[in-house]
C-alpha cells in the first residue's frame, strides 16, 4: 500500500485552493427590475454568457419568468458560474412569450438590459450590457423603459 507523504497532502490542498480561487464557485445572481407599466403578465428575463449568444434566446445561459407586483419584479438565477454576463428583460403583458412590436418594429412592451444600457436603433451592443459575476451572491438592477 502506498502512503501519501505530508508534502503530497499539502501540495494537493494548495492545488485545490488555487483552482477554486481561479475558477470561483457558482453562485446566485439576483435581478431586481422596476419600471413596469402594469402588473399584467410576467417579466421574462434572459441571461447571456457570450457576444455570439447575445439576443438569441435559444442560446441563453439561463431564463426566468417571474410575476410583476406593484410595478416591480425580482428573479434569482442560481448555480451560475463566475464569468461575464449580460441580462435582458421584457414585460410580457399579454403572455404570448415574445416582445411585441408595432409595424415599424418598435417594441410595444417595456424592456431593459443590464447596466440600463440602451441602443440607438435596436438593442445595445454586448459590451454596453456586460458585467462580471464572481460567484457568491450579486444583485443587479434593471429599469425597464
N, C-alpha and C positions, 0 to 999 in steps of 0.2 A: 504494500500500500504506500502510495506517495503522499508525503505531507507538504503542506504549503508553509513556507518559512514566513516569519513575521514581515520581512521585506516585501514578499509577494502579496501578502494581505494588504499592506499599506499602499502598494502600487495599484492594486485593484480598486481600493477605496478612492484613491486620488483620481484615477481614470474615470470612475463613476461620477465623482463630484464635478470634474471638468466637463464631462459630457452633458450633465444636467444643466450646468451654468451656460454652456454654449447653445443648447437647444431649448432650454427652459421647459416648463411644464405647461400642459394645456390649462386653460382657464375659462373664465366666463366673461363675455362681452355683453354689457347692458346698454341697450339703445333706448334713450329717452326721447320721445317725439312730441312736439307741440305744433300748434297752428292748424289743427283740423277745423274745418268749417261746420261740421256736424258730427254727431255720434253714430250716424248710419254706417252700415257696412263694417269693414275691418281695415286695419293697416297691414299692408303687405311689405315685408322687409326682405332684402336680398343682400347677402354678403359675398363679395368677390375677392379672390386672392391673387389675381394677375391682370395685367393690362389686356391680355388676349381674351380673358373671360368677361371683362367688364361690359355690362349692359347686355349680356347673353344669359338670360335666366336659366337656360338649360345647363350652363356651365358653372353655376353658382356654387360656392363653397357651402353655404347654408341659406336656409329660408325660414321665415316665420310669418305667421298670420295671427294678429292679436286684436282684441276689441279696442274700440275707441271710447273713452269715458271722459266726459266733461272737456272735450277738445284735446285730450292727451292720450298717449299710448306708451307702453313700455314692453320691450322684448328682451329676453335673455338667450344668448347663444352660448351653449355650454360645450365643453370639450374642444375648444378652439385652440389649436397650437399657436405658439408665437409666430409672428410674421407681419407682413404688410398687407393691409386690407382696405377695402372701400365698401361703403354701405349705401344702398339706395332704398327709398321707401316711397310708397304712394298710398293714397286713400282710396280704396276700392269701395266707393259708396254704394254702388249697385250690385256688388257681389259677383261680378262676371269674371273675376280673376285677371283682368287686364286694365292697363291705364287707358281710359277712353280719351279720344281726341276728336276735334272738330274736323271739318272737311279740309282745312289747311294744315292739319297735323299738329295743331296746338293742343296741349293737354287740357281736358275738361275737368280732371280731378287733381287735387293737390298732390304735390310730390316734393321730395327733398333728397339731398345727398350728404354724406359725411363731410365735415368741415363747413357745412352750409354752402357748399360750392354751387355755383350757377354757371350754365353755359350761355353763350350768346344766341346761337340758333341751333338748339339741340342740347343734349346732355353735356355736362362739363367734361373736361379732359380727365383721364385717370389720375394723373399726378395731382390735380387740384383736390381730389377726394380722398387721397390715401392717408393712412395713419399707421403707426407702429403699435402692435399689440405684443406685449412681452410676457403674457401669461398672467396668472393670478386673476384679479377681477378689475375690469376697467369699464368706466361709464363714459359714453359719448352722447351728445345731444344733437338732434336734427330738428330744424324748424321748417315745416312744410310751407310752400307758397302756392 
